[in-house]
């Protein structure tokens, strides 16, 4: 298991108590835990949680990290330093080594070949025909049919004259970041051509352009063995670039003359890349919009450096990643950037050779059906270390869909993507929409199988698809309950719901029975129902079990997935589906007592084809416990609140966590509320553990954040910022809820009423 780069409530994951307490303790994991790459040193460098690497290494190992994926020499020297300083003991290292060697021994790593059955496997086991069949089956099963109005799908090759295959993802198969190199690739265009015996019109929808430099008075082309781009050509000699727009003003430029992607080594701009690939995707450029139609544009590299122009026309990148552009390019054997360390962004006039939208529209008009392939490149726009700026399709792809649909109403949109999209316009107007991930080498065959009915789709969405980005809170707001996110808490009507997916078959549900109730700790109930294929086509259905707990002390999910099964039914066939529901599925975290519990009440059992397509339901009683009122005369941790606003949770340094105002660098105002309390009546006082460097205040209010103040405590600043105890008198009754308002620089760890 690997810990994540991020922190949880301000504590880096490689230091989190869950590693040792939960993973190794509660779960009994007998493998080993590895840090993410360079993340132990990142505890100092990125999180700034420790001042020294020795502290970071020692704390990581003691937290349960067994293998340090980091700079080897730095880790070894830091371990020695930690041992010398008494931060680590040899037994800490022994425990980590035993965990890693236990796995290596179980894998047979140290066994002689004759004792290891895997040692005899060679390359003959790779790329067998059954592997291709399995890849195709997996890709088929992953396809989700989102919409199929009027039964446009499946297509019939025999009844169609021509099909237009359109879009930037029509003739490509992308691999994701952690995938292996594809041994071969069947693109959607390949798969559809095979189904249609070649009766296919293809248009990728991308523009082809030449780049003219008004400053150099010449056009751009690739030169030399390294493919460096230079503005030294006539119009007839200029290279032609395919421009693929990925949104957020990002694009890739494929030099069709040179047969290479444009890239950069952060010194020169060259047409030299065979693929768009790498941790730093240097084939991505940002093309600014022209200030007027036909006006000049500028280009910036993957990291925002301007593309510049040397004296003799060579294209450079920023300052060449050195002291100046001149130094960097001189080192590369070109001297035209002399005295140009602050070169401005070069201007380019794009000259359209072929209009991609016009070509797409022309193909759509000439075909019986148009299939538009849109989506993302897995390494552009949103990936590890990079967030999307929204959930809409790139503007160019949205325009492509609308233009094609206007030209041919029989339009199918196929989204090949890594994540959900807001495609509200298409969902309202386009008759058929299909979604699939980047499905590997057989992706094209699989998509064609689904489109032409060779495979009946039954994939389901594993995320909620929203109508637009306005339905989502800020990207840094991780609270799905207060933010009303995911199928569990979203109260609106999604564009496509969690669990959604259509079929070419139709299924009927009935005959629900719930036996074995009431449910209680250590007991399960059986939920059974019938699913019947009422169509004339064999197909797969994915019945889903959801639960909802009514009348809870806490905010519970609107529904929560508790089981699903993928079943295949022949025409007219009925299958009795059975789920077992354990009480463990109904446990809730009791924030008042800091533990899991099973609440007494009623559980609504829901059976459906998706989270918003519930077909059957029934109630089952739950024999659990009633959550007692909070007793705030007992020491209460501040992070065990019922509700909050503008609050951040941070490590307290005294064990557990503390709360601080989140606004304006912790110098704003935030509050936490505790509900269902035993009444606190005067005369009383509130005792608190607080920390402040610059001073602040704590106001205790009855009810909510605007209720009557029953205590006001000033917290003086302390230069050392140490935790200390403060107390102040309580002058009124708290009622059933108490709200603690923090103002200024103050952290609250725990409190109690006396």
C-alpha positions in Angstrom: 0.0 0.0 0.0 1.2 3.5 -0.8 0.4 6.7 1.2 -0.7 9.7 -0.8 1.1 13.0 -1.4 -1.6 15.1 0.2 -2.3 15.9 3.8 -5.4 15.1 5.7 -6.5 18.0 7.9 -3.0 19.4 7.7 -1.1 16.1 8.5 0.9 14.6 5.7 -0.4 11.1 4.9 3.0 9.4 5.4 2.8 10.6 9.0 -0.9 9.7 9.6 -1.8 7.5 12.5 -4.2 5.6 10.3 -1.2 3.8 8.7 -0.3 2.0 11.9 -3.6 2.1 13.8 -6.0 1.1 11.0 -4.1 -0.4 8.1 -1.7 -2.5 10.2 -3.7 -2.7 13.4 -7.4 -2.9 12.6 -7.0 -4.4 9.1 -4.1 -6.7 10.0 -2.2 -5.9 6.8 0.9 -8.1 6.8 2.5 -6.6 3.7 4.4 -3.3 3.6 3.6 0.4 3.2 5.6 2.5 0.8 5.8 6.2 0.6 4.9 8.0 -2.7 7.9 9.0 -4.7 10.0 11.7 -3.1 7.3 12.3 -0.5 9.3 11.7 2.7 11.7 14.5 1.6 8.5 16.3 0.5 7.4 16.4 4.1 10.2 19.0 4.5 10.2 20.5 1.0 6.5 20.7 0.2 4.5 20.3 3.4 7.1 22.2 5.5 6.0 20.0 8.3 9.6 19.4 9.6 12.7 21.5 9.4 15.1 18.5 8.8 15.0 15.4 6.7 16.1 13.3 9.7 12.9 14.3 11.5 10.8 13.5 8.4 12.4 10.1 7.9 12.1 9.2 11.6 8.5 10.2 11.9 7.6 8.4 8.6 9.1 5.1 9.7 7.5 5.4 13.1 4.2 6.1 11.5 4.4 2.8 9.6 6.2 3.6 6.4 8.4 0.5 5.6 9.9 1.5 2.2 11.1 5.0 1.4 10.8 5.8 -2.3 13.0 8.8 -2.4 16.5 10.1 -3.0 18.5 7.1 -1.8 21.6 8.9 -0.5 19.5 11.5 1.2 17.4 8.8 2.9 20.4 6.8 4.0 22.2 9.8 5.5 19.0 11.0 7.1 18.4 7.5 8.7 21.9 7.6 10.1 21.4 11.2 11.4 18.1 10.1 13.0 19.7 7.1 14.7 22.6 9.3 16.0 20.1 11.9 17.4 17.9 9.2 19.0 14.9 10.0 16.8 15.0 6.4 15.5 16.1 3.1 17.0 17.4 0.0 15.2 14.3 -1.9 16.2 12.2 0.6 14.2 14.2 -0.2 11.1 14.1 -3.9 11.8 10.3 -3.8 11.9 10.1 -2.1 8.5 12.6 -4.5 7.0 10.7 -7.5 8.3 7.6 -6.2 6.6 9.3 -5.6 3.2 11.2 -8.9 3.3 8.1 -10.9 4.3 6.5 -9.9 1.0 9.7 -10.4 -1.1 10.1 -13.9 0.4 6.4 -14.8 -0.3 6.9 -13.7 -3.9 9.7 -16.2 -4.2 12.3 -13.5 -5.0 15.1 -15.4 -3.2 14.1 -18.9 -4.2 16.1 -20.8 -6.8 14.4 -21.0 -10.2 13.3 -24.6 -9.8 11.2 -23.7 -6.8 9.6 -20.6 -8.3 6.8 -21.4 -10.9 7.0 -17.9 -12.3 10.7 -18.2 -13.2 10.0 -20.2 -16.3 7.6 -17.7 -17.8 9.2 -16.0 -20.8 8.0 -13.7 -23.6 6.0 -16.4 -25.3 3.3 -15.8 -22.7 2.9 -12.3 -24.0 0.4 -11.2 -26.7 -1.4 -14.5 -27.2 -4.6 -14.4 -29.1 -6.6 -15.0 -25.9 -5.0 -11.8 -24.5 -6.4 -9.8 -27.4 -9.8 -11.4 -26.8 -9.7 -10.5 -23.2 -8.6 -6.9 -23.8 -11.5 -6.6 -26.3 -14.0 -8.1 -23.8 -12.9 -5.8 -21.0 -13.1 -2.7 -23.3 -16.6 -3.8 -24.4 -17.8 -4.2 -20.8 -16.5 -0.8 -19.9 -18.7 1.1 -22.5 -21.6 3.0 -21.0 -24.6 3.9 -23.2 -25.7 7.2 -21.8 -28.6 8.0 -24.2 -30.3 6.2 -27.1 -33.3 8.2 -28.1 -35.5 6.7 -30.8 -33.4 3.5 -30.9 -30.7 5.1 -33.2 -28.3 2.5 -31.8 -27.3 -0.1 -32.6 -26.4 0.8 -36.1 -26.9 -1.6 -39.0 -24.0 -1.7 -41.5 -26.3 -3.4 -44.0 -28.8 -0.6 -44.0 -26.3 2.3 -44.0 -24.7 3.7 -47.1 -21.9 5.8 -45.5 -20.9 6.7 -41.9 -19.0 9.8 -41.0 -16.4 9.3 -38.3 -15.5 12.7 -36.9 -13.5 14.2 -34.1 -10.0 14.5 -32.6 -10.3 11.1 -30.8 -11.6 9.2 -33.8 -8.3 7.9 -35.1 -6.2 7.5 -32.0 -5.8 5.4 -28.9 -4.3 7.1 -25.9 -2.6 5.3 -23.0 -3.0 6.7 -19.6 -0.1 7.8 -17.4 0.5 4.5 -15.5 -0.3 2.1 -18.4 2.3 0.1 -20.2 3.2 0.8 -23.8 0.5 -0.5 -26.1 1.7 -3.5 -28.2 -0.7 -2.3 -31.0 -3.7 -0.1 -31.3 -7.1 -0.4 -33.0 -8.6 3.0 -33.2 -12.4 3.7 -33.4 -11.9 4.6 -37.0 -10.3 1.3 -37.7 -13.1 -0.6 -35.9 -15.9 1.2 -37.7 -14.2 0.9 -41.1 -14.1 -2.9 -40.5 -17.8 -3.0 -39.7 -18.7 -0.8 -42.7 -16.4 -2.5 -45.2 -14.6 0.8 -45.7 -17.7 2.9 -46.4 -16.6 5.6 -44.0 -15.9 9.3 -44.3 -13.3 10.7 -41.9 -12.7 14.2 -40.6 -10.9 14.9 -37.4 -12.3 18.4 -37.1 -8.9 20.0 -36.5 -7.6 22.9 -38.4 -4.4 22.7 -40.5 -2.4 25.9 -40.4 0.9 27.5 -41.5 2.6 29.9 -39.1 3.8 33.2 -40.5 6.1 35.4 -38.4 5.5 39.1 -39.3 8.6 40.1 -37.4 10.8 37.7 -39.4 8.8 38.2 -42.6 8.9 34.4 -43.1 7.0 31.2 -42.4 7.9 28.4 -39.9 9.3 25.1 -40.8 11.4 22.3 -39.1 15.1 22.2 -39.9 18.1 20.0 -39.2 18.4 16.7 -37.5 16.9 18.0 -34.3 13.8 19.4 -36.1 14.2 22.9 -34.6 11.5 25.3 -35.8 12.6 28.4 -37.5 10.8 31.3 -39.4 13.0 31.2 -42.5 10.7 29.7 -45.1 8.5 30.9 -47.9 4.8 30.1 -47.9 5.3 27.2 -50.2 8.1 25.8 -48.1 6.3 26.2 -44.8 5.3 23.2 -42.7 1.7 22.4 -42.1 0.6 22.0 -38.5 -2.5 20.1 -37.2 -3.9 22.1 -34.3 -5.8 20.0 -31.7 -7.4 22.1 -29.0 -7.8 20.6 -25.5 -9.4 23.5 -23.6 -7.9 25.9 -21.2 -6.2 27.5 -24.2 -4.0 24.4 -24.5 -3.3 22.7 -27.8 -0.9 20.3 -29.4 0.7 21.0 -32.7 1.5 18.1 -35.0 3.9 19.0 -37.8 2.4 17.0 -40.6 5.3 17.9 -42.9 7.9 16.5 -40.5 5.6 13.8 -39.1 6.4 14.8 -35.5 4.7 16.6 -32.6 6.1 20.0 -31.7 7.8 20.0 -28.3 10.5 21.8 -26.4 13.5 21.1 -24.2 12.9 24.4 -22.5 15.6 26.0 -24.8 14.5 25.3 -28.3 11.1 24.6 -29.9 11.4 21.5 -32.2 9.2 19.2 -34.2 10.8 16.0 -32.8 8.3 14.1 -30.5 6.7 10.9 -31.6 4.0 11.0 -28.9 2.5 13.3 -26.4 4.0 11.8 -23.3 6.0 12.5 -20.2 5.6 13.5 -16.6 6.0 17.1 -17.9 3.9 17.1 -21.1 6.1 19.4 -23.1 4.1 18.9 -26.3 1.4 21.1 -24.8 1.4 24.8 -25.9 -0.9 27.6 -25.0 -2.1 29.6 -27.9 -3.5 33.0 -27.0 -6.5 34.3 -28.8 -6.0 36.8 -31.6 -6.9 40.4 -30.6 -8.8 40.7 -33.9 -10.0 38.3 -36.6 -7.0 37.4 -38.6 -4.7 39.0 -36.0 -1.5 37.7 -34.5 -1.3 35.1 -31.7 1.4 34.2 -29.3 2.5 30.8 -28.0 3.6 29.7 -24.6 5.2 26.4 -23.6 3.9 23.8 -21.2 5.1 25.8 -18.2 4.1 29.2 -19.5 7.3 30.4 -21.0 6.8 32.5 -24.1 7.9 31.1 -27.4 10.4 33.7 -28.6 12.1 34.5 -31.9 15.8 34.7 -32.4 17.6 37.1 -34.7 17.8 34.6 -37.5 14.3 33.2 -36.9 14.9 30.2 -34.7 12.1 29.6 -32.2 13.2 29.5 -28.5 11.5 28.9 -25.2 11.5 31.6 -22.6 14.9 32.3 -21.3 16.2 28.9 -22.3 16.0 27.6 -18.7 19.3 29.3 -17.9 20.6 32.8 -17.2 19.4 34.0 -20.6 18.1 32.8 -23.9 21.5 33.7 -25.4 23.4 31.4 -23.1 21.1 28.5 -23.6 20.9 28.6 -27.3 24.6 29.3 -27.7 25.2 26.1 -25.8 23.0 24.4 -28.4 25.2 25.7 -31.2 23.1 28.7 -32.4 23.9 32.3 -31.6 21.0 34.3 -32.9 19.6 35.0 -29.4 22.5 37.2 -28.4 21.6 40.0 -26.0 18.0 38.6 -25.9 17.7 37.5 -22.3 14.4 39.3 -22.0 13.0 38.4 -25.4 9.3 39.1 -25.8 6.8 36.5 -27.0 7.0 36.1 -30.7 3.9 36.9 -32.8 2.5 34.5 -35.4 -0.2 34.9 -38.0 -2.0 31.5 -38.4 -2.9 30.8 -42.0 -5.6 28.3 -42.4 -4.8 25.6 -44.9 -7.8 23.4 -44.1 -10.8 24.3 -41.9 -11.5 21.4 -39.7 -15.1 22.3 -38.8 -16.0 22.8 -42.5 -14.5 19.4 -43.3 -16.5 17.8 -40.5 -19.7 19.4 -41.6 -19.2 18.3 -45.2 -18.6 14.7 -44.1 -21.6 14.7 -41.8 -23.9 15.9 -44.7 -22.7 13.2 -47.0 -23.3 10.4 -44.5 -26.4 8.6 -43.2 -25.0 8.8 -39.6 -22.3 10.9 -38.1 -20.3 9.6 -35.1 -18.4 12.3 -33.3 -15.5 11.3 -31.0 -14.6 13.8 -28.3 -12.9 13.7 -24.9 -9.5 14.2 -23.4 -5.9 13.3 -23.7 -5.0 11.6 -20.3 -2.0 13.8 -19.8 -3.4 17.2 -20.8 -5.7 19.4 -18.8 -6.3 17.1 -15.8 -4.0 14.4 -14.4 -1.8 13.8 -11.4 -0.5 17.2 -10.2 -2.9 19.0 -12.5 -6.6 20.0 -12.1 -9.2 20.8 -14.8 -10.5 24.4 -14.6 -14.1 23.1 -15.2 -16.1 20.1 -16.2 -17.2 21.3 -19.7 -15.8 19.8 -22.9 -13.2 21.9 -24.7 -14.9 24.8 -26.5 -13.7 23.5 -29.9 -15.2 20.0 -29.2 -18.5 21.6 -28.1 -18.6 23.6 -31.4 -17.8 20.5 -33.3 -20.7 18.5 -31.8 -23.2 21.4 -32.5 -22.0 21.9 -36.1 -22.2 18.2 -36.9 -25.6 17.8 -35.4 -26.9 20.7 -37.3 -25.6 19.1 -40.5 -26.9 15.6 -39.7 -29.5 15.0 -36.9 -28.5 11.3 -36.9 -25.5 12.1 -34.7 -23.9 9.8 -32.2 -21.5 11.4 -29.7 -18.8 9.1 -28.2 -17.0 10.5 -25.3 -13.6 8.9 -24.7 -12.5 10.4 -21.4 -10.9 10.1 -18.1 -13.7 11.8 -16.1 -17.3 13.1 -16.2 -18.2 16.0 -18.5 -21.0 18.6 -18.4 -22.6 17.9 -21.8 -26.0 19.3 -21.2 -26.5 20.7 -24.8 -25.8 17.3 -26.3 -27.8 15.4 -23.7 -30.9 17.5 -24.7 -30.5 17.4 -28.5 -28.2 14.6 -29.7 -30.1 11.3 -30.0 -27.3 8.9 -28.8 -24.4 9.4 -26.4 -21.8 6.8 -25.5 -19.1 7.0 -22.9 -15.9 5.0 -22.4 -12.6 5.4 -20.8 -9.3 5.0 -22.7 -9.7 1.3 -23.2 -6.4 0.0 -24.4 -5.3 -1.6 -27.6 -8.7 -3.1 -28.5 -10.6 0.1 -27.7 -11.6 0.7 -31.4 -12.9 -2.8 -31.9 -14.9 -2.6 -28.6 -16.5 0.7 -29.5 -17.4 -0.5 -32.9 -18.9 -3.7 -31.4 -21.2 -1.6 -29.2 -22.2 0.9 -31.9 -23.1 -1.8 -34.4 -24.7 -4.2 -31.9 -22.1 -6.9 -31.8 -22.0 -6.3 -28.0 -24.9 -5.2 -26.0 -23.7 -2.5 -23.6 -24.1 -2.8 -19.8 -21.4 -0.5 -18.4 -22.5 1.8 -15.5 -21.2 5.2 -14.4 -19.1 5.2 -11.3 -19.5 9.0 -10.8 -22.3 11.5 -10.9 -22.4 13.6 -14.1 -23.6 17.1 -13.3 -25.3 19.5 -15.7 -22.7 22.3 -15.3 -20.0 23.5 -13.1 -22.3 25.8 -11.3 -23.8 22.8 -9.4 -20.4 22.2 -7.7 -18.8 24.1 -4.9 -15.2 25.4 -5.0 -12.7 22.8 -6.1 -10.9 23.1 -2.8 -14.1 22.3 -0.8 -13.7 18.6 0.1 -16.8 18.3 2.3 -19.3 16.4 0.1 -22.0 16.6 2.8 -22.1 20.4 3.1 -21.3 20.8 -0.6 -24.1 18.5 -1.5 -22.0 16.4 -3.8 -22.0 12.8 -5.2 -25.1 10.7 -5.5 -25.1 10.4 -1.7 -25.8 14.0 -0.9 -26.7 15.8 -4.2 -30.4 16.8 -4.1 -30.7 18.0 -7.6 -31.4 16.1 -10.9 -28.1 15.0 -12.4 -27.3 15.0 -16.1 -26.5 11.3 -15.8 -26.7 9.6 -12.4 -24.3 7.4 -10.5 -24.9 3.8 -11.7 -26.6 5.0 -14.9 -26.2 2.9 -18.1 -28.6 1.8 -20.8 -28.9 -1.4 -22.8 -30.3 -2.5 -26.1 -32.5 -4.8 -24.0 -35.3 -3.9 -21.6 -35.6 -5.3 -18.1 -38.5 -5.5 -15.6 -38.0 -5.7 -11.8 -40.5 -7.3 -9.4 -41.1 -9.8 -6.6 -39.1 -8.0 -3.8 -38.8 -10.0 -0.6 -36.8 -9.0 2.5 -36.2 -11.8 5.0 -34.2 -12.2 8.2 -35.1 -8.9 9.8 -34.9 -7.0 11.9 -31.2 -6.2 11.2 -28.8 -5.9 14.1 -25.1 -6.2 15.0 -23.7 -9.5 13.8 -26.8 -10.2 11.7 -27.6 -10.0 8.0 -30.8 -9.8 6.0 -31.6 -11.3 2.6 -32.9 -9.1 -0.2 -34.3 -11.0 -3.2 -36.1 -9.9 -6.3 -36.8 -10.9 -9.9 -35.2 -9.3 -13.0 -36.8 -10.3 -16.4 -35.6 -9.5 -19.9 -38.7 -8.4 -21.6 -37.1 -7.6 -24.9 -36.2 -9.9 -27.8 -32.5 -9.4 -27.4 -30.1 -11.1 -24.9 -28.4 -8.6 -22.7 -26.8 -7.8 -19.4 -28.4 -5.8 -16.5 -26.7 -4.4 -13.4 -29.3 -4.4 -10.6 -28.2 -2.2 -7.7 -29.0 -2.3 -4.0 -29.2 1.1 -2.2 -30.0 1.8 1.4 -31.2 4.9 3.3 -31.5 5.4 7.0 -34.5 7.4 8.0 -34.7 9.7 11.1 -31.0 9.7 12.0 -29.3 11.8 14.7 -26.8 12.6 11.9 -26.9 13.8 8.3 -27.0 10.5 6.5 -26.7 9.8 2.7 -29.8 10.2 0.6 -28.9 6.8 -0.6 -25.8 4.6 -0.4 -24.8 1.7 -2.7 -24.7 -1.5 -0.7 -24.5 -4.1 -3.5 -24.7 -4.8 -7.3 -24.4 -7.6 -9.7 -24.0 -7.9 -13.4 -26.2 -10.6 -14.9 -26.9 -11.9 -18.4 -30.4 -12.8 -19.4 -31.8 -14.3 -22.6 -35.0 -12.9 -24.1 -37.9 -13.6 -21.8 -35.6 -15.1 -19.1 -36.2 -14.2 -15.4 -33.4 -14.4 -12.8 -33.9 -14.3 -9.0 -31.2 -11.9 -7.7 -30.2 -12.1 -4.0 -28.2 -9.7 -1.9 -27.1 -10.1 1.6 -27.1 -6.9 3.7 -24.9 -6.8 6.7 -25.4 -4.4 9.6 -21.9 -3.2 8.9 -23.3 -1.4 5.8 -25.5 0.7 8.1 -22.9 1.8 10.7 -22.4 5.5 11.1 -19.6 7.4 12.7 -20.9 8.8 16.0 -19.1 12.1 16.3 -20.5 12.5 19.9 -18.6 9.5 21.1 -15.9 9.2 18.5 -16.8 5.6 17.4 -18.9 3.6 14.9 -22.4 2.7 16.0 -25.6 1.1 14.6 -28.5 3.5 15.2 -31.9 2.1 16.0 -34.6 3.0 13.4 -35.8 2.0 10.0 -33.7 1.3 6.9 -35.2 1.9 3.4 -34.1 -0.9 1.0 -34.1 0.3 -2.6 -33.5 -1.8 -5.7 -32.9 0.0 -9.0 -31.1 0.2 -12.4 -29.2 3.2 -11.2 -29.2 5.6 -8.2 -32.0 7.7 -9.7 -33.9 4.8 -11.3 -35.3 2.9 -8.2 -37.7 0.1 -9.2 -38.5 -1.6 -5.8 -38.3 -0.6 -2.2 -39.2 -1.8 1.3 -38.5 -1.0 5.0 -36.6 -3.1 7.4 -36.3 -2.3 11.2 -32.9 -1.9 12.7 -32.2 -2.9 16.2 -29.5 -0.6 17.3 -28.8 2.0 19.9 -30.2 5.5 20.5 -27.5 8.1 20.4 -27.5 9.7 23.9 -27.4 13.5 24.4 -23.9 15.0 24.3 -22.5 15.7 27.8 -20.3 18.7 27.3 -19.2 18.5 31.0 -17.0 15.7 29.7 -13.9 16.8 27.8 -14.9 17.3 24.2 -12.5 17.5 21.2 -13.2 20.5 19.1 -13.2 18.6 15.8 -16.1 16.4 17.0 -18.7 19.1 16.0 -22.0 18.6 14.2 -21.8 21.6 11.9 -19.3 24.4 11.1 -18.5 27.3 8.8 -15.2 28.7 7.7 -13.2 26.3 9.8 -10.1 24.3 9.1 -8.9 21.2 11.0 -5.2 21.1 11.9 -3.0 18.8 14.0 -3.1 20.0 17.5 0.4 18.9 18.7 -1.2 17.5 21.9 -2.7 14.4 20.3 -5.7 14.7 18.1 -6.7 17.7 16.1 -7.7 21.3 16.6 -9.9 23.8 14.8 -9.0 27.3 13.5 -10.8 29.9 11.5 -10.2 29.2 7.9 -10.7 32.6 6.4 -8.0 35.2 5.7 -5.0 33.2 6.8 -6.7 32.0 10.0 -7.3 35.6 11.1 -11.0 35.6 10.2 -14.1 34.2 11.8 -15.4 30.7 11.9 -17.7 28.6 14.1 -18.4 25.1 15.2 -21.8 23.8 16.6 -22.6 20.9 18.9 -26.2 19.6 18.8 -28.3 17.4 21.1 -26.5 18.4 24.3 -27.5 18.0 27.9 -28.5 21.5 29.0 -25.7 23.7 30.3 -27.1 26.0 32.9 -25.4 28.8 34.9 -23.6 29.3 37.1 -20.9 27.5 35.0 -17.7 28.2 33.2 -16.1 26.8 30.0 -12.5 25.5 30.2 -10.6 25.3 26.9 -7.2 24.4 25.6 -6.2 27.1 23.1 -3.2 28.3 21.2 -2.6 31.8 19.7 0.4 33.7 18.6 -1.3 37.0 17.8 -4.4 37.0 19.9 -8.1 36.4 19.2 -11.3 35.5 21.0 -13.8 32.7 21.6 -17.5 33.4 21.9 -19.9 30.8 23.1 -23.5 31.2 21.8 -26.7 29.4 22.5 -28.2 27.8 19.4 -26.5 29.0 16.2 -23.7 31.4 15.3 -26.0 34.4 15.7 -27.6 33.2 19.0 -27.3 34.9 22.4 -23.8 35.1 23.7 -23.4 33.1 26.9 -19.6 33.4 27.3 -16.9 35.7 25.7 -13.3 34.7 26.2 -10.4 36.9 25.1 -7.3 34.9 24.1 -4.0 36.8 24.5 -1.3 36.2 21.9 1.8 34.3 23.0 5.0 34.6 21.0 5.8 30.9 21.6 2.4 29.8 20.4 2.2 27.1 23.1 -1.0 25.4 24.1 -2.5 26.7 27.4 -5.7 26.4 29.4 -8.1 29.3 29.7 -11.5 29.6 31.3 -14.4 32.1 31.4 -17.8 32.3 33.0 -21.0 31.2 31.4 -23.9 33.6 32.0 -26.9 31.9 30.2 -28.4 28.6 29.3 -27.0 26.9 26.2 -30.3 25.1 25.3 -30.0 22.1 23.0 -27.2 23.4 20.9 -24.1 25.4 21.6 -22.1 27.3 19.0 -18.4 28.2 19.6 -17.3 31.2 17.4 -13.5 31.6 16.9 -12.3 35.1 15.8 -8.8 36.1 15.0 -5.7 33.9 15.5 -6.9 31.2 17.8 -6.9 27.4 17.7 -9.2 25.4 19.9 -8.2 21.9 20.8 -10.7 20.7 23.4 -13.1 22.1 25.9 -15.6 21.3 28.7 -18.3 23.0 30.7 -17.9 22.9 34.5 
